[in-house]
Amino acid sequence: MAGTGTLLLNGSSVQSIGGTTTTTFNNITVTNNANPLSVQVQSNQNIRGILTLSSNTIFDADGSSGTSVFTLLSSDDEPAVVDAAIAALPSGAQVTGNVTVQRYMSIEGGSNSPAFDNGRIYRYISSPVAAPAVSQVQVFNPITGGFTGSSTCTGCNTNPSMFSYNETVTTDTNGSGTPDLNDGYEFFPVSSNTETLATGRGYAMFVWGNVPPVSTAGNATWAVRNQINAGTIDFVASAGVSFTAGNGLANDGWNLVGNPYPSTIDWDAASGWTKTGLDNTVYMKDNGAIAGTYATYVGGVGGTNGGSRYIPIGQAFWVKATSAPTFQATEAVKAPGSTTTFFRTSPPPDLMRVTLRNGPKRDEIIIYFDEEATEGFDGNLDAYKLNNDIFNLFTVTSTGDKLAINGLPMLECSKSLNLSITDVSVGAYQLDFTEFESFVTPVNIFLRDKKLGESVDIKTNPTYEFEVTAEESSYKDRFELTIVNTTLDPTLVVSSTTNGTSCKEGAVVISAEGAPVGGSYRWYENETGGLAIAGQTANEFVTPILEKSKTYYVSAVSPAGCEGARVPVMAEVVNYDEVVLTDLGNGTLSSSYESNNQWYKDGVLIPGATAQEYTPVESGVYKVEVSFGSCTTSAERTVAITGMGEDGPMGPVSFYPNPVDEVLTVKLGNKKWLDPVIVDMMGRELGALSMKPVDGGLIGTFNFKGHAPGIYLLKVSDRKGKLITNRIVKK
């Protein structure tokens, strides 16, 4: 019968299980309801599967002599696979007599757990049978202390190695500086190893993993024997579960309880639990391969660090009372054969898990959204953060509560949370983000690294590596997680935008209008997807230095964080060469640009002077300005122009009459001048004067007959390139 089958006992009279050798059964099912006894175990027998009784059946586990040993075997830390169990007892069903129930525990600790050495760690246990003596456990693991019957062994000491927990302690007994969960431990047993383990109470037991009998057995399996715990278990009456106020709600009401049944139990069982004045969370301390982390499970939500709805046989766990509690369980909470490996068949919606890793060490938190959750602590939906012996990762509520599991109100627009990290050593770490696929509402998830000033899209980069140094800023308040509902709000509209321009390379100022009162803006480099530009929430955005034009996008954001559609805004960069002003040598100035010119004299715009060239007719400072939209470039030159009135010469060059009807006479004060020329205002030459010597100088005439009235220029230059330009008015 040691295979995978089931022994069915369905007779109509008493049936016996016996023999000269011990048989290990897989499953046993009893439907025999003979009265007053259905089945008797008449010799030592084992079961490694599930004992199932139908209504009104009675299973006598130690036989008519009361000496048979019926053992529920446990051979691994995976209770779903290798823990024998007694299924829920229906109406009238009983298991009578003494039953031996094993709890396998591997030797843990050692080199992978620096806080402990040689497999010596604390494990947290409870009894699946009624009132077994401490001496029963001592057979398998030494229990030491100042009580009669303390274990003696090579490598042991006399320090207390087993503890119960007293919730009513409200003082800082361990000297940590804060009265908290760690202050209620009390020596157990107090006076003798005949003292018994209370039903439903949890105990902390030190495992001497490197000394016999644990070391010789190769594991820390222990067993207890007595009548099984069955029916309704009242944890207040049997295990002393209580609530004592004194140190603030987060530190009060902690009770170390345990699975009372010879079966895995289900914290989320559809019926069987009464939990009033009690949070909906299970906490378990794991001192195994990675020293001292708390596994946490919130009913109906999920667990961190391996926390599960399923609690194995012999496992102690923490619950937290918030007022005078009523805490009971019935047979209906049993879940024989159920696994503690998985949190649930499918994850709840709108949930994500964050894991902080350093080598093999890890700590997890859960963040999720629920329509019944609030921003504060909710006893049915949230879990407090209990400090690990390694580093700690948690979120903090607005009232300062540190949470390992944080349920938040349904996501409307966006939610930002700080990821708090404490108790880290220098080294390489990473944050892993998982299970965000569960979100029903389309979301974007961003991690902001405040130290480096960068943001990461978690959905495309779910692992973020970082270094912790001796600087506090390398971990404290460094990370902010933002979850954004990407469903656009059509009522949020950017009503207007203002493009900006930089003349040549530079920063550009662009702006938008339309966000509601109390709202803000998000600026993007992409029309869709991507992160908003960090720190830019005002209506005006100053771009970084740009070498060329670039389109940005802006959206309006409500005070609650809802976002409207993105609209484009242009940051224009106008690149151009500076204008060059050239004197063509004939009194005409020329711009290096063919178009977009405007000429000025002494800072005053010259109407109509927009050609590439311009010939000054008066002395002054001449400037050409070239426009490229709102950008301009300019250059200027000082021009000296001499002339004479009708009354006589005003220098080496004289001319008359001016204004002139037909013949203009020109006199040059010396013979070094070249023949003068007459040009129109377009720079076209009308002719040169033929000069004749006179009185040490030169004289000549020019006939304006046939030329239109207007302004003309007389240009005189010498052999050295000196040029004098004079304005002539033709009547």
Secondary structure, DSSP 8 states (H G I E B T S, - for coil): --SS-EEEE--SS-EEE--SS-EEESEEEE----SS-SEEE-S-EEESSEEEE-TT-EEESSTTTT---EEE-B-SS-HHHHB-EE----TT-EEES-EEEEE------GGG-TTS-TTEEEEEE--SBSS-BHHHHHTTS---SSSBT----TT--SS--EEEE-TT--S-TT-SSS-SGGG-EEESSSSBTT-B--TTB-EEEEEETTSTTHHHHTS--EEEEESB--S-EEHHHHH------SS-GGGS-EEEEE--SSS-EETT-SSSEEEEEE-SEEEEEE-SSSSSEEEEEETTTEEETT--SEE-TTBEEEEEEEEEEEEEE-GGGB-TT--SS-S-SS--SSEEEEEEEETTEEEEEEEEE-TT--SS--TTT-EE----SS-EEEEE-TT--EEEEEEE---SSEEEEEEEEES--SEEEEEEEE-GGG-SS-EEEEEEETTTTEEEETTT--EEEEEE-SSGGGTTT-EEEEEEE-S--TT----EEE-EEEESSB--EEEEE---TT-EEEEESSSSSS---TT--SSEEE---BSS-EEEEEEEE-TT--B---EEEEEEEE------EEE-SSS-EEES-SSSEEEEETTEE-TT--SSEE---SSEEEEEEEEETTEEEEEEEEE-----BTTB-SSSEEEE-SSBSSEEEEEESSTTB---EEEETTS-EEEE---EEETTEEEEEEE-TTS-SEEEEEEEEBTT--EEEEEEEE-
